[in-house]
Each structure stands twice: as C-alpha cells, then as structure tokens.
Amino acid sequence: MRKYEIHLPSTYSDGKPIEQEKIRRVREELIVIFGSFTVPNRRAWKFDGTRCIEMVRIEIITIGDKVPTKRLKDFKERVKESLQQIDILITTHSIQRF
C-alpha cells in the first residue's frame, strides 16, 4: 500500500483565489488516476516571509502497485501550469497494514 499526499494551493501567487472550475478539473483527474481521494484538512503558512498561502492537502491510499512516476510527473506539470504555480508538492509513503 502507498499513501500519496498532494498539496494544492487555493490561491494564485498574487493572493487571488483559484477558480473552482480549475480545482474541479484537478479533482476529476485524480479520480481518473487513483480512483478516489480524501481532503482531510486545509492549512496555511507564510511564504517568502510576507504572503500567507492557503493549501489543501489531498490524500490518496492505493492498494497494490504504486502509480508510475512518469504519470505523477505529468500530472504535476499539468497542475502547475493550470494553477500557475512554481511547484506543487507531491509526496509518497509506504504503508504497512496490520
């Protein structure tokens, strides 16, 4: 099992909110890639010491094979372009079931 975390901003770098249509398209693509996801919380932090950035952390748990790296990289590039971001944080962790 693997857990993926995708940290999506809810605003552009100038502080304007990202349109809900763009967020909806990201969610639809996540369903295609992973089959499901959860949005457990929102968080905020200061970026470059001046701006507060709101983020949504999306969690995905997969059973079996991990998602191919190329597919994740392609997804990340599409999201970066669509949401006009310098980077999008995606992490992956191995999960052991008991």
PEJOKA-V546367 format. One record per backbone hydrogen bond with DSSP energy under -1.0 kcal/mol. CO is the residue of the C=O (numbers start at 1). NH is the residue of the N-H. If there is no record, write none. Layout:
{{CO/NH} {CO/NH}}
This chain:
{{1/95} {2/62} {3/93} {4/60} {5/91} {6/58} {8/56} {10/18} {12/15} {16/12} {19/23} {20/24} {21/25} {22/26} {23/27} {24/28} {25/29} {26/30} {27/31} {28/32} {29/33} {30/34} {31/35} {38/59} {41/57} {43/55} {45/53} {47/50} {47/51} {51/47} {53/45} {54/10} {55/43} {56/8} {58/6} {59/38} {60/4} {62/2} {68/72} {69/73} {70/74} {71/75} {72/76} {73/77} {74/78} {75/79} {76/80} {77/81} {78/82} {79/83} {80/85} {89/7} {91/5} {93/3}}
